[in-house]
């Protein structure tokens, strides 16, 4: 072990960062690399010994970290979501959970001789999947919408529910082991349950009152919530041993279902804090699990895994999807994907420490068996889920398309041009009149704002991985770009340049980094594009060749100027022209551009994308927010080869 504590702590931070980055690059849950990193620097290399590093503080650190994890997970459990869920998801998190719980408990009891009470605890711990492992896997697998919807909501809801079951099961195990009397054990268990419920409701009520009435300043919001969680957890454990985890879980559920609570701010902080704690926590916990302890479980452990993966999960899905609209292919993929993750690892590590402290037989096997389950499920399903989805024909196509915010004439013209080149698009607008015109052109649509709460759960983004903000109003485009960054990433959000006018000075502008990447040309805002289309400009697709390259294309012709909008490579991937990056399309590429006839504006330059302003006739109102007669029913989109 390295004797310098500062160096060890810094090394844990670097390892955590590296594991998270590698997981992002590979597209698998970060927990896999965190656990492998902990095992590598702990029992394998001998550089990290958590017990020697933290001593008696290790147990409190793990306990408080798990409390934060459970609180953050319970904040996502809102009762109105339960009422709105489909029957499949309700079954998955209801009776389906009991099925997987029972199968896991039987398997570990049969193959590894776990005592019945410990087997029940293991089953309760391992029913959870969790959004922290499901979300990265879904981004890689990209299943069709029904499967993705079911998996995502199962992960969100089962996280706090599974943790709650694990806490209750653990309380019963400890009470039974301490007393050896079922009557007294059930009484002690009941006291723990009541203490957790009552203190959770009281703590949640007090904290929600403070937050709802504005007695806590915004600057102290996160600190107040975190301190309250720690205080409630510690007080509950002091009054009744092992009731603290239940208390913070109920506390989070209470806050999640009270109106007027700034949950978005709390969740953002808690997610960041949880990521920090979890990254360090899993490295520390994995450093205590020697690979030989997992190997000592032997072949029977593989029997446990096989039963849980290929018996328990299919039974759960078969029951949950009985009578649903899901076809057998979608059900098969749903049964294939069930990785265990953060809550299972953290809760099992915490309980393993406590079980070892009271000398519970086979308690030392709980942690290695859980970690083996996590590693195998994450690795196996990360490697196989995408091929299985493709084999079954339920994999979503590559996310190469565009979600277009707006169904105005400009958005319709651009959307139609992309659509005719087989680029997936979907136009979103709250104006039904504009949206109906887009539907008449055969374009996929969504009636509503793409950043609304309804859109979050109902907007079909199959095949769409980028966002174009093409609205008439700059401030609406800015709002959509800001909200779209979290979903698509800042490099995949694009917006039109700000229109010219007296209110477009820098002091009225949003910080550039929040606007998204600026499309096309500095002066080619909505009203300019709208006026050009109204005056006769057309969006056309032109294929480059060895004899007709991009430089020649940009020069236009005597018949008019051309403004490149998108470049499609030979594989059909469309790249927008933006101000922050230059594109050099080659022979075989397709260019979608705005062709402006010479009689529309003799001053339009063929080099507009190189910061040359667009000038239009003085009699065309392009910079005033009024209804301009630019409603082109179907702007011409032609292919020139």
C-alpha positions as CSV (number, residue, x, y, z in Angstrom):
1,X,0.0,0.0,0.0
2,X,1.2,3.6,-0.7
3,X,1.8,5.3,2.5
4,X,1.0,8.8,1.4
5,X,-2.7,9.4,2.0
6,X,-2.8,12.6,-0.1
7,X,-1.4,10.7,-3.1
8,X,-3.8,7.8,-2.6
9,X,-6.9,10.2,-2.5
10,X,-5.6,12.1,-5.6
11,X,-5.1,8.8,-7.3
12,X,-8.7,7.7,-6.5
13,X,-9.9,10.9,-8.1
14,X,-7.8,10.4,-11.2
15,X,-8.9,6.8,-11.5
16,X,-12.6,7.8,-11.1
17,X,-12.2,10.4,-13.9
18,X,-10.5,8.0,-16.2
19,X,-13.1,5.3,-15.6
20,X,-15.9,7.7,-16.3
21,X,-14.3,9.0,-19.4
22,X,-13.6,5.5,-20.7
23,X,-17.2,4.5,-20.1
24,X,-18.3,7.5,-22.0
25,X,-16.1,6.7,-25.0
26,X,-17.0,3.0,-25.1
27,X,-20.7,3.5,-24.3
28,X,-21.1,1.2,-21.3
29,X,-22.1,2.0,-17.7
30,X,-19.2,3.5,-15.8
31,X,-19.7,1.2,-12.9
32,X,-17.9,-1.6,-14.8
33,X,-14.6,0.3,-15.1
34,X,-14.9,1.7,-11.6
35,X,-15.1,-1.8,-10.2
36,X,-12.3,-3.1,-12.3
37,X,-10.1,-0.1,-11.4
38,X,-10.8,-0.7,-7.7
39,X,-9.9,-4.4,-8.0
40,X,-6.8,-3.6,-10.0
41,X,-5.3,-1.0,-7.5
42,X,-6.6,-2.9,-4.4
43,X,-6.1,-6.6,-4.1
44,X,-4.2,-7.1,-7.4
45,X,-1.6,-4.3,-7.2
46,X,-1.8,-3.7,-3.4
47,X,-1.7,0.1,-3.8
48,X,-5.0,0.8,-2.0
49,X,-6.2,-0.7,1.3
50,X,-9.4,1.2,2.3
51,X,-9.5,-0.3,5.8
52,X,-6.0,1.0,6.5
53,X,-6.6,4.3,4.8
54,X,-9.9,5.3,6.5
55,X,-9.9,3.0,9.6
56,X,-13.1,3.4,11.6
57,X,-14.3,6.2,9.2
58,X,-14.9,3.7,6.4
59,X,-18.2,2.5,7.7
60,X,-19.7,6.0,8.3
61,X,-18.5,7.1,4.9
62,X,-20.1,4.2,3.2
63,X,-23.3,4.7,5.2
64,X,-23.6,8.4,4.4
65,X,-22.8,7.8,0.7
66,X,-25.5,5.2,0.4
67,X,-28.0,7.5,2.2
68,X,-27.3,10.2,-0.5
69,X,-27.7,7.6,-3.2
70,X,-31.0,6.4,-1.9
71,X,-32.3,9.9,-1.3
72,X,-31.4,11.0,-4.9
73,X,-33.0,7.9,-6.3
74,X,-36.2,8.3,-4.3
75,X,-36.5,11.9,-5.5
76,X,-37.4,10.5,-9.0
77,X,-40.4,8.5,-7.7
78,X,-43.5,10.6,-8.2
79,X,-46.9,9.1,-7.7
80,X,-48.5,10.8,-10.7
81,X,-46.0,8.9,-12.9
82,X,-47.2,5.6,-11.5
83,X,-50.8,6.5,-12.5
84,X,-49.7,7.4,-16.0
85,X,-47.6,4.3,-16.7
86,X,-48.6,1.5,-19.0
87,X,-49.7,-1.8,-17.5
88,X,-46.4,-3.4,-18.6
89,X,-44.3,-1.0,-16.5
90,X,-46.6,-1.3,-13.5
91,X,-46.3,-5.0,-13.6
92,X,-42.5,-4.9,-14.0
93,X,-42.1,-2.8,-10.8
94,X,-44.9,-4.6,-9.0
95,X,-45.5,-8.4,-9.1
96,X,-42.6,-8.7,-11.6
97,X,-40.2,-7.5,-8.9
98,X,-41.5,-10.2,-6.5
99,X,-40.9,-12.8,-9.2
100,X,-37.3,-11.8,-9.8
101,X,-36.8,-11.5,-6.0
102,X,-38.0,-15.0,-5.4
103,X,-36.0,-16.6,-8.2
104,X,-32.8,-14.9,-7.1
105,X,-33.3,-15.9,-3.5
106,X,-34.0,-19.5,-4.5
107,X,-31.0,-19.7,-6.8
108,X,-28.5,-18.4,-4.3
109,X,-30.0,-20.7,-1.6
110,X,-29.9,-23.7,-3.9
111,X,-26.5,-23.2,-5.5
112,X,-24.5,-21.5,-2.8
113,X,-26.3,-22.7,0.4
114,X,-27.1,-19.2,1.6
115,X,-29.4,-19.4,4.6
116,X,-33.0,-18.5,3.8
117,X,-32.9,-15.1,5.4
118,X,-29.6,-14.1,3.7
119,X,-31.0,-15.5,0.4
120,X,-34.0,-13.2,0.8
121,X,-31.7,-10.3,1.4
122,X,-29.6,-11.1,-1.7
123,X,-32.8,-11.3,-3.8
124,X,-34.0,-7.9,-2.5
125,X,-30.6,-6.3,-3.2
126,X,-30.4,-7.6,-6.8
127,X,-33.9,-6.7,-8.1
128,X,-32.8,-3.2,-9.0
129,X,-31.5,-2.2,-12.4
130,X,-31.4,1.6,-12.0
131,X,-31.1,4.5,-14.5
132,X,-27.4,4.9,-14.0
133,X,-26.8,1.6,-15.8
134,X,-29.8,1.5,-18.1
135,X,-29.4,4.9,-19.6
136,X,-25.8,4.4,-21.0
137,X,-26.9,0.9,-22.2
138,X,-29.9,2.4,-24.0
139,X,-27.7,5.0,-25.7
140,X,-25.6,2.1,-27.1
141,X,-28.4,-0.4,-27.9
142,X,-31.0,2.1,-29.2
143,X,-34.0,-0.2,-29.0
144,X,-37.3,0.7,-30.5
145,X,-39.4,3.2,-28.5
146,X,-41.7,0.7,-26.6
147,X,-38.8,-1.3,-25.3
148,X,-36.7,1.8,-24.4
149,X,-39.7,3.3,-22.7
150,X,-40.3,0.2,-20.6
151,X,-36.7,-0.2,-19.6
152,X,-36.1,3.4,-18.8
153,X,-39.2,3.7,-16.5
154,X,-38.5,0.3,-14.9
155,X,-35.0,1.5,-14.0
156,X,-36.3,4.8,-12.6
157,X,-39.0,3.3,-10.5
158,X,-37.3,0.1,-9.3
159,X,-34.3,2.0,-8.0
160,X,-35.9,3.4,-4.8
161,X,-38.4,0.6,-4.6
162,X,-35.7,-2.1,-4.7
163,X,-33.6,-0.1,-2.2
164,X,-36.6,0.1,0.1
165,X,-37.1,-3.7,-0.1
166,X,-33.4,-4.3,0.6
167,X,-33.5,-2.1,3.6
168,X,-36.6,-3.8,5.0
169,X,-35.2,-7.3,4.3
170,X,-31.9,-6.4,6.0
171,X,-33.7,-5.0,9.0
172,X,-35.6,-8.3,9.3
173,X,-32.4,-10.4,8.9
174,X,-30.6,-8.5,11.6
175,X,-33.5,-8.6,14.0
176,X,-33.8,-12.3,13.5
177,X,-30.1,-13.0,13.8
178,X,-29.9,-10.9,17.0
179,X,-32.8,-12.5,18.8
180,X,-33.4,-15.9,17.2
181,X,-37.0,-15.3,18.0
182,X,-39.4,-14.7,15.1
183,X,-41.9,-12.9,17.3
184,X,-39.4,-10.5,18.7
185,X,-37.6,-10.2,15.3
186,X,-40.9,-9.2,13.7
187,X,-41.6,-6.7,16.5
188,X,-38.1,-5.2,16.2
189,X,-38.6,-5.1,12.4
190,X,-42.0,-3.3,12.9
191,X,-40.4,-0.7,15.1
192,X,-37.7,-0.1,12.5
193,X,-40.3,0.2,9.8
194,X,-42.5,2.6,11.8
195,X,-39.5,4.7,12.8
196,X,-38.3,5.0,9.3
197,X,-41.7,5.9,8.0
198,X,-42.6,8.4,10.7
199,X,-39.2,10.2,10.7
200,X,-39.1,10.2,6.9
201,X,-42.4,11.9,6.7
202,X,-41.6,14.4,9.5
203,X,-38.2,15.2,8.0
204,X,-39.7,15.5,4.5
205,X,-42.5,17.7,5.8
206,X,-40.2,20.1,7.6
207,X,-37.8,20.4,4.7
208,X,-40.6,20.8,2.1
209,X,-42.1,23.6,4.3
210,X,-38.7,25.4,4.4
211,X,-38.2,25.2,0.7
212,X,-41.8,25.9,-0.4
213,X,-42.1,29.1,1.7
214,X,-38.7,30.4,0.6
215,X,-37.1,30.4,4.0
216,X,-33.9,29.0,2.5
217,X,-32.0,31.3,0.0
218,X,-31.1,29.8,-3.3
219,X,-27.4,29.9,-2.5
220,X,-28.0,27.6,0.5
221,X,-30.5,25.3,-1.1
222,X,-28.2,22.4,-1.8
223,X,-26.3,22.6,1.4
224,X,-29.6,22.7,3.4
225,X,-30.9,19.6,1.7
226,X,-27.7,17.7,2.1
227,X,-27.4,18.6,5.8
228,X,-31.0,17.6,6.3
229,X,-30.4,14.2,4.7
230,X,-27.4,13.6,6.9
231,X,-29.2,14.8,10.1
232,X,-32.3,12.7,9.4
233,X,-30.2,9.6,8.7
234,X,-28.1,9.9,11.8
235,X,-31.1,10.8,14.1
236,X,-33.1,7.8,12.8
237,X,-30.2,5.4,13.4
238,X,-29.7,6.8,16.9
239,X,-33.4,6.3,17.8
240,X,-33.7,2.9,16.1
241,X,-30.7,0.9,14.8
242,X,-30.7,0.5,11.0
243,X,-33.7,2.7,10.3
244,X,-31.8,5.6,8.7
245,X,-31.8,4.3,5.1
246,X,-35.6,3.8,5.2
247,X,-35.9,7.3,6.6
248,X,-34.0,9.1,3.8
249,X,-35.9,7.0,1.2
250,X,-39.3,8.1,2.6
251,X,-38.0,11.6,2.9
252,X,-37.0,11.7,-0.8
253,X,-40.4,10.3,-1.9
254,X,-42.2,12.9,0.2
255,X,-40.3,15.7,-1.3
256,X,-40.8,14.3,-4.8
257,X,-44.6,14.5,-4.4
258,X,-45.0,17.9,-2.8
259,X,-45.8,20.8,-5.0
260,X,-43.6,23.9,-5.1
261,X,-40.3,22.2,-4.4
262,X,-37.4,23.1,-6.7
263,X,-36.7,19.5,-7.6
264,X,-34.7,20.3,-10.7
265,X,-32.1,22.2,-8.8
266,X,-31.9,19.6,-6.0
267,X,-31.7,16.7,-8.5
268,X,-28.9,18.4,-10.5
269,X,-26.8,18.9,-7.4
270,X,-27.6,15.5,-6.0
271,X,-26.8,13.8,-9.3
272,X,-23.4,15.5,-9.4
273,X,-22.7,14.7,-5.8
274,X,-23.9,11.1,-6.3
275,X,-21.5,10.7,-9.3
276,X,-18.6,12.0,-7.2
277,X,-19.5,9.8,-4.2
278,X,-20.2,6.7,-6.3
279,X,-17.1,7.0,-8.4
280,X,-14.9,7.1,-5.2
281,X,-17.1,4.7,-3.3
282,X,-17.0,1.9,-5.9
283,X,-13.2,2.1,-6.3
284,X,-12.9,1.8,-2.5
285,X,-15.4,-1.0,-2.2
286,X,-14.0,-3.0,-5.1
287,X,-10.5,-2.6,-3.5
288,X,-11.8,-4.7,-0.6
289,X,-13.0,-7.5,-2.9
290,X,-10.2,-9.8,-4.0
291,X,-10.8,-11.6,-7.3
292,X,-10.0,-14.9,-5.6
293,X,-13.1,-14.3,-3.3
294,X,-15.3,-14.2,-6.4
295,X,-13.4,-17.2,-7.8
296,X,-14.0,-19.1,-4.6
297,X,-17.7,-19.1,-5.3
298,X,-16.9,-21.5,-8.0
299,X,-19.2,-23.0,-10.6
300,X,-22.3,-22.7,-8.4
301,X,-22.1,-19.0,-8.8
302,X,-22.5,-19.4,-12.5
303,X,-25.6,-21.4,-11.8
304,X,-27.0,-18.5,-9.8
305,X,-26.2,-16.1,-12.7
306,X,-27.7,-18.4,-15.3
307,X,-31.0,-18.8,-13.3
308,X,-31.3,-15.0,-12.7
309,X,-30.5,-14.0,-16.3
310,X,-32.3,-16.8,-18.2
311,X,-35.0,-17.9,-15.9
312,X,-35.9,-15.1,-13.5
313,X,-35.8,-12.2,-16.0
314,X,-37.8,-14.0,-18.7
315,X,-40.4,-15.1,-16.2
316,X,-40.8,-11.5,-15.0
317,X,-41.1,-10.1,-18.5
318,X,-43.4,-12.9,-19.6
319,X,-45.8,-12.1,-16.8
320,X,-45.5,-8.3,-17.1
321,X,-46.1,-8.3,-20.9
322,X,-48.9,-10.8,-21.0
323,X,-51.8,-9.3,-23.0
324,X,-49.8,-6.2,-24.0
325,X,-49.2,-4.8,-27.5
326,X,-45.6,-5.8,-27.4
327,X,-44.6,-8.4,-30.0
328,X,-42.4,-11.4,-29.3
329,X,-39.3,-9.7,-30.6
330,X,-39.8,-6.7,-28.3
331,X,-40.5,-9.0,-25.3
332,X,-37.4,-11.0,-26.1
333,X,-35.2,-7.9,-26.0
334,X,-36.9,-6.7,-22.8
335,X,-36.1,-10.0,-21.2
336,X,-32.5,-9.9,-22.4
337,X,-31.6,-6.5,-20.8
338,X,-31.4,-6.2,-17.0
339,X,-28.0,-5.0,-15.8
340,X,-27.5,-4.5,-12.1
341,X,-25.8,-1.3,-11.0
342,X,-25.1,1.3,-8.4
343,X,-27.7,0.7,-5.8
344,X,-27.0,-3.1,-5.7
345,X,-23.3,-2.5,-5.3
346,X,-23.6,0.2,-2.7
347,X,-26.3,-1.4,-0.6
348,X,-24.6,-4.8,-0.7
349,X,-21.3,-3.3,0.4
350,X,-22.9,-1.5,3.3
351,X,-24.8,-4.6,4.4
352,X,-21.8,-6.9,4.0
353,X,-19.8,-4.7,6.4
354,X,-22.6,-4.9,8.9
355,X,-23.2,-8.6,8.5
356,X,-19.6,-9.4,9.0
357,X,-19.6,-7.2,12.1
358,X,-22.3,-9.4,13.7
359,X,-20.8,-12.7,12.3
360,X,-23.6,-13.7,10.1
361,X,-22.8,-17.1,8.4
362,X,-22.1,-16.7,4.7
363,X,-22.3,-12.9,5.1
364,X,-18.8,-12.6,3.6
365,X,-20.2,-14.1,0.3
366,X,-22.8,-11.4,-0.1
367,X,-20.5,-8.8,-1.5
368,X,-18.4,-10.9,-4.0
369,X,-21.6,-12.6,-5.3
370,X,-23.2,-9.2,-5.9
371,X,-20.2,-7.7,-7.5
372,X,-19.8,-10.8,-9.7
373,X,-23.4,-10.4,-10.8
374,X,-22.9,-6.7,-11.6
375,X,-19.7,-7.3,-13.6
376,X,-21.2,-10.2,-15.6
377,X,-24.5,-8.5,-16.4
378,X,-22.9,-5.2,-17.4
379,X,-20.2,-6.9,-19.6
380,X,-22.5,-9.5,-21.1
381,X,-25.3,-7.2,-22.0
382,X,-23.1,-4.3,-23.1
383,X,-21.5,-6.7,-25.6
384,X,-24.6,-8.6,-26.8
385,X,-27.6,-6.3,-26.4
386,X,-27.0,-4.3,-29.6
387,X,-26.4,-7.4,-31.8
388,X,-29.4,-9.1,-30.3
389,X,-31.6,-6.0,-30.9
390,X,-30.4,-6.0,-34.6
391,X,-31.0,-9.7,-34.9
392,X,-34.5,-9.4,-33.6
393,X,-35.2,-6.3,-35.8
394,X,-36.1,-4.1,-32.8
395,X,-33.0,-1.8,-32.9
396,X,-33.6,1.9,-33.6
397,X,-31.7,3.2,-36.6
398,X,-28.6,5.3,-36.2
399,X,-29.4,8.7,-34.8
400,X,-28.4,10.7,-37.8
401,X,-31.6,12.7,-38.2
402,X,-32.8,16.1,-37.0
403,X,-35.4,17.2,-34.6
404,X,-36.6,20.5,-36.0
405,X,-38.1,23.1,-33.7
406,X,-40.5,24.9,-35.9
407,X,-43.0,24.2,-38.7
408,X,-42.9,27.6,-40.3
409,X,-42.1,28.0,-44.1
410,X,-38.3,28.0,-43.5
411,X,-38.5,24.9,-41.3
412,X,-40.7,23.1,-43.8
413,X,-38.4,23.9,-46.7
414,X,-35.3,22.6,-44.8
415,X,-37.2,19.6,-43.4
416,X,-38.5,18.7,-46.8
417,X,-35.0,18.9,-48.4
418,X,-33.6,16.6,-45.8
419,X,-36.5,14.3,-45.9
420,X,-36.2,13.8,-49.6
421,X,-32.6,12.8,-49.1
422,X,-33.7,10.1,-46.7
423,X,-32.5,12.0,-43.6
424,X,-34.9,11.3,-40.7
425,X,-36.6,14.5,-39.5
426,X,-39.5,15.5,-37.2
427,X,-40.9,19.0,-37.0
428,X,-42.3,20.3,-33.7
429,X,-44.5,23.3,-33.3
430,X,-47.3,24.6,-31.2
431,X,-49.0,26.2,-34.2
432,X,-51.4,23.7,-35.6
433,X,-51.9,25.6,-38.8
434,X,-48.2,25.5,-39.6
435,X,-47.9,21.9,-38.5
436,X,-50.8,20.8,-40.7
437,X,-49.0,22.2,-43.8
438,X,-45.9,20.2,-42.8
439,X,-48.1,17.1,-42.5
440,X,-49.5,17.8,-46.0
441,X,-45.9,17.6,-47.3
442,X,-45.5,14.2,-45.7
443,X,-43.2,15.3,-42.9
444,X,-43.3,13.6,-39.5
445,X,-44.6,16.1,-36.9
446,X,-45.2,16.6,-33.2
447,X,-47.8,19.1,-31.9
448,X,-46.1,20.9,-29.1
449,X,-42.9,22.4,-27.8
450,X,-39.9,20.0,-28.1
451,X,-38.7,21.1,-24.6
452,X,-42.1,20.6,-22.8
453,X,-42.7,18.0,-20.1
454,X,-45.1,16.2,-22.4
455,X,-42.5,16.0,-25.1
456,X,-40.1,14.4,-22.7
457,X,-42.3,11.4,-22.4
458,X,-44.2,11.3,-25.6
459,X,-42.1,12.8,-28.4
460,X,-40.8,10.1,-30.7
461,X,-37.1,10.8,-31.4
462,X,-36.3,7.5,-33.2
463,X,-33.3,8.1,-35.4
464,X,-33.0,11.7,-34.3
465,X,-29.7,12.7,-32.8
466,X,-29.4,16.4,-33.5
467,X,-31.6,19.5,-32.9
468,X,-32.3,22.4,-35.3
469,X,-33.9,25.5,-33.7
470,X,-35.5,27.1,-36.7
471,X,-38.2,29.2,-35.1
472,X,-39.3,32.7,-36.0
473,X,-38.4,34.2,-32.7
474,X,-34.8,34.4,-31.5
475,X,-35.6,34.1,-27.8
476,X,-37.6,30.9,-28.4
477,X,-34.7,29.4,-30.4
478,X,-32.4,30.3,-27.5
479,X,-34.6,28.6,-25.0
480,X,-34.8,25.5,-27.1
481,X,-31.1,25.4,-27.7
482,X,-30.4,25.7,-23.9
483,X,-32.8,23.0,-23.0
484,X,-31.6,20.8,-25.9
485,X,-28.0,20.7,-24.7
486,X,-28.7,18.2,-22.0
487,X,-30.5,15.8,-24.3
488,X,-28.3,16.0,-27.4
489,X,-25.0,17.6,-26.3
490,X,-23.8,21.1,-27.0
491,X,-22.1,20.1,-30.3
492,X,-25.4,18.6,-31.7
493,X,-27.6,21.6,-31.1
494,X,-27.9,24.2,-33.9
495,X,-29.8,27.5,-34.2
496,X,-30.3,30.2,-36.8
497,X,-28.3,33.5,-36.5
498,X,-30.0,36.3,-34.6
499,X,-32.1,38.6,-36.8
500,X,-31.0,42.1,-37.4
501,X,-32.8,44.9,-35.6
502,X,-32.5,47.6,-32.9
503,X,-32.9,44.9,-30.1
504,X,-30.1,42.7,-31.3
505,X,-27.2,44.4,-29.6
506,X,-24.9,42.2,-27.6
507,X,-26.5,43.3,-24.3
508,X,-29.7,41.6,-25.5
509,X,-28.0,38.4,-26.6
510,X,-27.7,35.2,-24.8
511,X,-24.1,34.0,-24.1
512,X,-22.9,32.3,-27.3
513,X,-22.1,29.0,-25.6
514,X,-25.8,28.6,-24.7
515,X,-27.2,29.4,-28.2
516,X,-26.1,26.3,-29.9
517,X,-23.9,26.2,-33.0
518,X,-24.9,29.0,-35.4
519,X,-26.1,27.7,-38.8
520,X,-25.3,28.7,-42.3
521,X,-24.2,32.4,-42.3
522,X,-24.0,35.4,-39.9
523,X,-26.9,37.4,-41.5
524,X,-29.0,34.4,-42.6
525,X,-31.6,34.6,-39.9
526,X,-35.1,33.4,-40.1
527,X,-36.6,36.5,-41.7
528,X,-33.9,36.7,-44.3
529,X,-34.4,33.1,-45.2
530,X,-38.1,33.5,-45.2
531,X,-38.0,36.5,-47.5
532,X,-35.6,34.8,-49.9
533,X,-37.8,31.7,-50.2
534,X,-40.8,33.9,-50.7
535,X,-39.1,35.9,-53.5
536,X,-38.3,32.7,-55.4
537,X,-35.2,31.1,-53.9
538,X,-35.2,27.3,-53.8
539,X,-33.5,24.6,-51.8
540,X,-31.8,22.1,-54.1
541,X,-29.6,19.1,-53.7
542,X,-26.5,19.0,-55.9
543,X,-24.0,16.1,-56.1
544,X,-20.3,17.0,-56.4
545,X,-18.0,15.2,-58.8
546,X,-14.4,15.2,-59.9
547,X,-15.2,17.8,-62.5
548,X,-17.5,19.9,-60.4
549,X,-16.0,20.4,-56.9
550,X,-17.1,22.3,-53.9
551,X,-15.2,25.5,-54.9
552,X,-17.0,25.6,-58.2
553,X,-20.3,25.0,-56.4
554,X,-19.8,28.0,-54.1
555,X,-19.1,30.3,-57.0
556,X,-22.7,29.9,-58.2
557,X,-23.4,31.0,-61.8
558,X,-24.7,34.0,-63.7
559,X,-28.2,32.7,-63.0
560,X,-27.8,33.5,-59.3
561,X,-25.9,32.7,-56.0
562,X,-25.9,29.6,-53.9
563,X,-25.7,29.3,-50.1
564,X,-24.6,25.8,-48.9
565,X,-26.8,24.6,-46.0
566,X,-25.9,20.9,-45.5
567,X,-23.3,18.5,-46.8
568,X,-24.2,14.8,-47.1
569,X,-21.3,12.3,-47.2
570,X,-21.5,9.2,-49.4
571,X,-23.0,7.3,-46.4
572,X,-25.8,9.7,-46.2
573,X,-24.8,11.5,-43.0
574,X,-25.8,15.2,-43.2
575,X,-23.5,17.8,-41.7
576,X,-24.9,21.4,-41.3
577,X,-22.7,24.3,-42.4
578,X,-21.9,26.3,-39.3
579,X,-19.8,29.4,-38.4
580,X,-17.6,27.5,-36.0
581,X,-16.3,24.9,-38.4
582,X,-15.6,24.8,-42.1
583,X,-16.5,21.8,-44.3
584,X,-14.6,20.7,-47.4
585,X,-16.9,18.2,-49.2
586,X,-15.3,16.1,-51.8
587,X,-16.5,14.3,-54.9
588,X,-19.4,12.0,-54.3
589,X,-20.8,14.3,-51.6
590,X,-24.3,15.8,-51.9
591,X,-24.8,19.5,-51.1
592,X,-28.1,20.9,-50.0
593,X,-28.1,24.6,-50.7
594,X,-30.2,27.7,-51.1
595,X,-30.2,28.8,-54.7
596,X,-31.0,32.5,-55.0
597,X,-31.8,33.7,-58.6
598,X,-30.0,36.8,-59.8
599,X,-33.2,38.8,-60.1
600,X,-34.0,38.3,-56.4
601,X,-30.9,40.1,-55.3
602,X,-28.0,41.0,-57.5
603,X,-25.9,41.6,-54.4
604,X,-26.1,38.1,-52.9
605,X,-22.6,36.7,-52.8
606,X,-21.8,33.1,-53.5
607,X,-19.5,33.2,-50.5
608,X,-22.3,33.9,-47.9
609,X,-21.0,31.2,-45.6
610,X,-17.7,33.1,-45.3
611,X,-19.3,36.0,-43.3
612,X,-20.7,37.9,-46.2
613,X,-24.1,39.4,-45.2
614,X,-27.2,38.6,-47.2
615,X,-28.9,41.6,-48.8
616,X,-32.4,41.3,-50.0
617,X,-34.6,43.9,-51.9
618,X,-35.6,46.8,-49.7
619,X,-39.3,46.1,-50.3
620,X,-39.1,42.7,-48.6
621,X,-39.8,43.0,-44.9
622,X,-37.2,40.6,-43.4
623,X,-36.2,42.0,-40.0
624,X,-39.5,42.9,-38.5
625,X,-41.5,40.3,-36.5
626,X,-44.7,40.6,-38.5
627,X,-46.5,38.1,-40.7
628,X,-44.7,38.2,-44.0
629,X,-46.4,36.7,-47.1
630,X,-43.8,34.0,-47.4
631,X,-46.0,30.9,-47.1
632,X,-44.5,28.8,-49.8
633,X,-46.7,25.7,-50.0
634,X,-43.8,23.4,-51.1
635,X,-40.6,25.2,-51.8
636,X,-38.9,23.5,-54.7
637,X,-36.4,20.8,-53.8
638,X,-34.7,19.3,-56.8
639,X,-31.6,17.1,-57.2
640,X,-29.1,18.2,-59.7
641,X,-26.5,15.6,-60.7
